[in-house]
Amino acid sequence: MESSEFLTLNDYKRYATERLEQPFLDFLQRGSGADVTVNANENAFTKYRIRPRCLRNVMNRDLTVTVFDQTFQMPVGLSPTARQKRWTEEAAAHSQVLMIASGASSVLLEDIAAAAPEGSILWQQMFFYQDRSITEDLVRRAEKAGYRAIVVSVDAPGVAEGKLRYENKRNKYNEPIPMINYARYQHLGEGTDDASDLSWSDVDWIVQLTHLPVILKGIVTAEDAILAANHGAKGVLVSNHGGRQLDSVPATLEALPEIVAAVGDRIEVFLDGGVRSGTDVFKAIALGAKMVFVGRPICWGLFHSGEEGAKSVIELLRNELDVVMAFAGCSSLREITKSHVRLISQYYHLPTSLDD
């Protein structure tokens, strides 16, 4: 089927689900434990209703957003995804949107930057390493290549990484994580990425190390968001690793309001996990996210038709968000507020009268 025949992200998901080999499909789609959090990420969006506003002048709508003095054409970016070369070598070229390049990409971070269209903005994802020289060199390489922010994943302690992904174990899926970005570190040995004894002092260190804004990815509690702000992070990405780490943690949309309330006036708050439509994007923005990021949907599009499929996925999100904003009476992202959404449960507790 042509991309033009796919009207929703679920069309792309269905296409990939029906054709991918089972071990890799499970690696992509499943999470840890019983997939409680994987499912909760998507289901959380269905618990909110949009409150549309009528008779508003929405003839012209502005979807642009500015973060760290960087302006993007829409509040949707691409989450870091390992093994990107399996999908396309032109990982950064599928659209003029913000991409967080994965440190575990199969493409060198320098090559991703070189392949990105003119005017593109890239952020670089990485982990903390006990050997700080590795982290420092990665940061310096990202700075030199023109990346505009450092995104540090903090929810993957080395002692526990992947231990609860039972479907991967059942399928004996053990494709090695690409290490091309680390090939120069000949002393990288087993246990180097063990983050079990890392701490907030490492955040202090990396914030002092670079002039780029540092964003912590994997925050799902107000307590950790406050610590992130106190230790100099410029933003937090509310994320549970797509439900792939610890099962039964909050869905990211469930965690978002408490984090926005705690630090939304101090640092930028972003979200990933479960975003499957422009309607979902609208709800996340209404609850305080500055931007949202998507991972699996881009993989579905890339599997369908490479760069064109990824572009189509992004356009679906852009077009639907644009339409939802019109119905909601919002001509810009700044006009989207928490008054535009309400939990379903709240409707059943509002006072009612037969005279209304």
N, C-alpha and C positions, 0 to 999 in steps of 0.2 A: 504493500500500500504506500501511496505517496504521503509525504508529511502533511499535505493540504487536507487529507482525509481524516487526520487525527485532530479531534476537537478538544480533547482534554488530556491532562497528563496521565490519567488512567488508561487512555488508549495506548500510550507508549509503554506503560507498565505492563499491560496485557500482552503486547507484542513481545517484549523481552521475556516475560514469564513463560510464554509458550515456546520459546526457541532456545533459551540459554541452557547449557548443560547443568544438571542439578547441583553438583558441588559448587560451581561458581555462582549459580543463582542463589543458593543458600548463603554463600559468603556475602553477596550483595544485599539480599533482602532481609535475612534473619538477623537476630540480635543475640543477646546473652540470655541464659536461663530459659524461661517459657515465653519469651517475647512480650511480656506484659508491657514494658516500656515502649517497645517498637510500636505496638498497637495503640498505646495511650497517646503517643505523640500525635498521631493523626486524629484519634477520637476526641482529643481535647478541643479541637477547633469546632466540632459539632455541638459542643455544649454552650456555645455563644450564639446569640441572634443579633443580626445587624438592625439597627434602628434607623431607617431611611428618613431623610428630611425632604420636604416638598417645596416647590416654587422657589428654588434657589438658582442663582445665575451660574450655571456650570457649563456654559457653552465652550469655554476654554479651560482645559485642565492641565496642571503642571505636576508631573511625576518626579521631578528632579529632587535630589537630596544632597546636602553638603555635610561632609564629615571630615574633621581634621583639615579643613580648607581644601578638601578634595570634593569635586562635584560629580555626581553620577546621574545618569539619565533615568534611573528608576531605583527604588529602594530594595532591589533584589540582587544578590551576588551569588557567587558559586563557592560552595564549601570545599575545603581541601579534601581531595579524594586520592587515596593511594592507587598505584598501578595504572596511572593515567594513560600510559602508552598502550595499554591493552585496548583502550577506547579510541584514542587518536593521538598522533604525535604532535599535532597542532593544538595542544591542550588549552592554550591561551587565546586562540584565534577564533573561537566560535561566536563571539559577540562583543560589542562595546559595553561590557558590564564589568563590575568589580569581580576579580577572581582571587581567591586565596589559594595560592599554589601550595600543594602538599610537599612537605619535606621528604615524603616517601614516594614521590613521583618517579616514573621511569624515565623522565626527561630532566636533564640538568636545569637547575633554576635559572642559570644564565641563558640557556637555549629557549626556555619558556618566555623570558623577557624579550629576547631577540625576535621571537615569532609573533609576539602580541602586536595587534594593529596599532598604528600610530595614534597616540592620545590615550591608549589604555592605561589603567591604573591597576597595579598588582600589589597584593600583600603576601608576605611569606610566612607559612606555618612551619613550626618546628617544635621539638620537645627540649626540655632541659636534659643535659647530659652531665653525669658526675665529673667527667673530664671537661672542665669549662672551656678548654682551648677549642674543643669541637664546636660548642655553641657559639663561642666568640667568632670563630672563623666563618660559620654559617651566617651570622649577623653581618659581618663585614662584606661577605660576598653578596648578600641581599642588598645592602646599602649601595655597593658599587654597581650592581646590575639595575638599579633604579626602582627597587621595590619601595613602597611608601608607608609600610607598617609591618611590624613583627607580631605574629599571632602565635602565642605559646599555648599548646595543649597541656592542661594541668590535671586532666582526669584519667590519666593512663599510667598508674604506678607500675613500674617494670615487673614487680613481683607478682602482679595479678593480671597483666595484659593478656586478654584473649582466653583466660582460663575457664570462663563460663560460657563460651560459645559452643554449646553442645552439638548443634547441627554440623558445624565445621568438623568437629571431632568424629562424629558419626560417619560423615562422608570422607573422612581422612583427607580433608582439604588442607594442604600444607604448602601451597605455592609461596615461595619466599618473598618477603617484602623487598621491593627494589631498593638497592643501596647505592645507586649511581651518584647521588649527591654526597655520599660519604666515602667514595672510593679512594680519595686522597688521604684519608685518615687511616693509614696502615696499622696504627696502634689500636684501632677500634676493636675491642674484644668482647667476648661474652660478658654480660653484666654491666657494660658501659652505660646502657640506657636504663638501668635499674633506678627508678626514681623514688625508691622506698624511703631514702633518707634525705630527700630534697625538702626544702622548706621555703617559707616566705622570704628568707634572706636571699634566696636565688632570684626572686622577683626584684628585690632591691638592687641586686647586682646587674641584672640585664637592663633595668630601667636606666641605671647610670651608664651602662655600656654604650647605648645607642642614642642618637638624636631622633630616631623614628619613634612614633607612638607605639606603645606595647599594649596588646590586647590579650587578655587571658581567656582562653576557650575551655569550656567545661564547667562553668560556674552554674549551680542550680539552687543556691541558698543565699538569703540576704546576708547571713553572717560572712560568707566568703566574699561576697560582692563588696561589703564594707572593707574587709581586709585588703582586697584588690585595690580599692581606691586609696586606702591609707598607705599602701606600699608603692604608689606612683603609677599604677596602670592607668592608661587613658581610656580604656574601655573593657567591657566584659562581653563575651559571646555566650549567652545562655544556651547551653548545649549539654546533652547527655550522650554524645558520641553516637547519635542515631540509635540509642538503645543497645549499643554493642559492648558496653562495659559491665555495669552492675544493673541487674534487672530490678524492677519495682521502684526505681527512683522516679521523681516527679516527671511528668511530661513537661517539655520546655515551656509550653504556653501556660501550664499551671504554675510554674515557678516564676514566670515573667513578672506578674504584678508585684510580688513582694520585693523583687530585686529593683524594679523601677522605683518603688516607694523608698527603698533604702538608699540608692545611689544615683537615681536618674537625674538629679540636679547637680551631680559632681562629675560624672564620667558618662561616656556613651554606652548605651545598652543595645546589643544586637541579639538575634535569635536564629537558631536553626533547629530542625527536627520536625518532621510531619507536615511541612508546607507543601500542599498539593494543588493549590489554585490561587488565583488572584484574590478570591474571597478570603482565603487564609491569610494572605499578605495583609489585607485590609485589617483583619481582626488583630493581628500582631502589632501593627502600627498603632491601632486604637488603644491597645493596652500598654503602649509605651516603648516598643522597639523602634530604634532609629532606622534599622535595616533588617532584612531577613536573608538567610542564605539557604540554598538548596543543594543537595548532593546526589541522592539516588535518582531524582528525575532527570538530571543532566546525563547520567549514565544510561538511562533508558533511551533518551534521544540520540546519544552518540551510538548506541548499539543499533538503533534503527537505521540511521543514515549519516553517521559521522557528524561533521561540522554542521551540515544542514539540519539534521535532527536536533542538535543542541540549540541551534538558533531558533528552531520552531518551538521548542519547549519554553525558551525565554520569552518569545513573542506571545505565546499563549498566556503566560503569567502577566506580561505587560498589558495586553489587551483586556484581559478580564479585570485586572485591578482598575484600569481606566474606566471601564463600564460601571463597576461597583461604586467607584467614587462619584460618578454622575448620579446614580440612584440615591446615594447617601447625602447628596447635596454638598459635596466637597470639591472645590476647584484646585486645591493644592494639598500636599501631605500635611502641611501645618494645620489645616482645618479638621483633620481626622483626630478626634479625641475619644476618651473613654466613654463619653456620653453616647457614642455611636454604636456601642455593643452592650449587651446585657446577658448574663447567665440565664439559661432557660429556667432554672429553679427560682430565680427572682420574680419571674412573671406569675408564679403560683403563690407568691407571698405578698403581692401588691394588694392594697385595699380595693375592693370592687363594690359597685352599687348598681342595683337594677335601674337606677335613674340615670346612669351615665350614658 
